[in-house]
Amino acid sequence: MNKKGEKIKINRKEVEEEQICSVEAAINEIGGKWKPLILYSLKEGKQRFNEINKKLPAITQRMLTKTLRELESDEIIHRKIYAEVPPKVEYCLTKKGDSVMPILDALCQWGKDYCEYEDDTED
């Protein structure tokens, strides 16, 4: 009911479309094969390019660079360049990136639980 005591009609289709749209927006920001893995590796704190690359040996340097640029463009990570020779660059999560961590933690736990479930069914 609204402030005047009138019943508010809820259009379920519009609510479902809005929810799907929200999921789509989230997937656009953090979806894909590499973004969640890069973000999860940055959970531990600031890291340099090669540190991230070592944690994800299957990613090419080109794809890592591209994905880091996308995450930086979306303000999910911050890239800090130090005026040194050779240049030093560090990546870290922004507040927006930190806000993704509970989702990735839950996804990680689901993955662990699912793997255990899969092992139980093979008996």
Secondary structure in CASP SS format (residue, H / E / C, confidence):
PFRMAT SS
TARGET T0000
AUTHOR 0000-0000-0000
METHOD secondary structure of the structure
MODEL  1
M C 1.00
N C 1.00
K C 1.00
K C 1.00
G C 1.00
E C 1.00
K C 1.00
I C 1.00
K C 1.00
I C 1.00
N C 1.00
R H 1.00
K H 1.00
E H 1.00
V H 1.00
E H 1.00
E H 1.00
E H 1.00
Q H 1.00
I H 1.00
C H 1.00
S H 1.00
V H 1.00
E H 1.00
A H 1.00
A H 1.00
I H 1.00
N H 1.00
E H 1.00
I H 1.00
G C 1.00
G C 1.00
K C 1.00
W C 1.00
K H 1.00
P H 1.00
L H 1.00
I H 1.00
L H 1.00
Y H 1.00
S H 1.00
L H 1.00
K C 1.00
E C 1.00
G C 1.00
K C 1.00
Q E 1.00
R E 1.00
F H 1.00
N H 1.00
E H 1.00
I H 1.00
N H 1.00
K H 1.00
K H 1.00
L C 1.00
P C 1.00
A C 1.00
I C 1.00
T C 1.00
Q H 1.00
R H 1.00
M H 1.00
L H 1.00
T H 1.00
K H 1.00
T H 1.00
L H 1.00
R H 1.00
E H 1.00
L H 1.00
E H 1.00
S H 1.00
D C 1.00
E C 1.00
I C 1.00
I E 1.00
H E 1.00
R E 1.00
K E 1.00
I E 1.00
Y E 1.00
A C 1.00
E C 1.00
V C 1.00
P C 1.00
P C 1.00
K E 1.00
V E 1.00
E E 1.00
Y E 1.00
C E 1.00
L E 1.00
T C 1.00
K H 1.00
K H 1.00
G H 1.00
D H 1.00
S C 1.00
V C 1.00
M H 1.00
P H 1.00
I H 1.00
L H 1.00
D H 1.00
A H 1.00
L H 1.00
C H 1.00
Q H 1.00
W H 1.00
G H 1.00
K H 1.00
D H 1.00
Y H 1.00
C H 1.00
E H 1.00
Y H 1.00
E H 1.00
D H 1.00
D H 1.00
T H 1.00
E C 1.00
D C 1.00
END
